[in-house]
Amino acid sequence: ENKIKESIEDFNFNKDLPYKIALLNEIGFFEMDSIRKLTKESQYKIISKLTGGTIRAIKGNVLVLNPNSTEDTSRYTSNNHIDIVKLDLDKLK
């Protein structure tokens, strides 16, 4: 229990939007039935409430998680945060 508490205290929750989108992806947010049933626009609105990001920035960052996306990966960079998200999540174990 103390290890978990220390890990959470060391975990930086004040990350930018691309990191937050990558984190939602890694914890399975987009695979939840209640989320999958929603339209993409409704999903983006929920994520906006969670992260404070704009709908367009959220859409771009969600789309670049797909390697086949044609979205601008120099502007939307959530795909670049996957490894650090995994490391951060491992710290919580």
NORDA-V235603 format. One record per residue. RES is the residue in three letters. PSI is psi in whole degrees, 0 to 359 (none if undefined). Layout:
res:RES psi:PSI
res:RES psi:PSI
This chain:
res:GLU psi:318
res:ASN psi:324
res:LYS psi:319
res:ILE psi:315
res:LYS psi:316
res:GLU psi:320
res:SER psi:317
res:ILE psi:321
res:GLU psi:327
res:ASP psi:341
res:PHE psi:129
res:ASN psi:107
res:PHE psi:351
res:ASN psi:65
res:LYS psi:165
res:ASP psi:170
res:LEU psi:313
res:PRO psi:321
res:TYR psi:315
res:LYS psi:320
res:ILE psi:317
res:ALA psi:321
res:LEU psi:314
res:LEU psi:319
res:ASN psi:313
res:GLU psi:330
res:ILE psi:3
res:GLY psi:15
res:PHE psi:314
res:PHE psi:347
res:GLU psi:353
res:MET psi:135
res:ASP psi:318
res:SER psi:333
res:ILE psi:318
res:ARG psi:330
res:LYS psi:342
res:LEU psi:157
res:THR psi:160
res:LYS psi:318
res:GLU psi:318
res:SER psi:322
res:GLN psi:314
res:TYR psi:324
res:LYS psi:319
res:ILE psi:315
res:ILE psi:324
res:SER psi:318
res:LYS psi:324
res:LEU psi:324
res:THR psi:339
res:GLY psi:4
res:GLY psi:162
res:THR psi:156
res:ILE psi:316
res:ARG psi:317
res:ALA psi:323
res:ILE psi:312
res:LYS psi:311
res:GLY psi:317
res:ASN psi:329
res:VAL psi:316
res:LEU psi:323
res:VAL psi:351
res:LEU psi:339
res:ASN psi:118
res:PRO psi:338
res:ASN psi:3
res:SER psi:147
res:THR psi:8
res:GLU psi:152
res:ASP psi:105
res:THR psi:352
res:SER psi:337
res:ARG psi:320
res:TYR psi:116
res:THR psi:18
res:SER psi:329
res:ASN psi:336
res:ASN psi:353
res:HIS psi:357
res:ILE psi:313
res:ASP psi:317
res:ILE psi:326
res:VAL psi:315
res:LYS psi:317
res:LEU psi:316
res:ASP psi:320
res:LEU psi:323
res:ASP psi:327
res:LYS psi:336
res:LEU psi:351
res:LYS psi:none
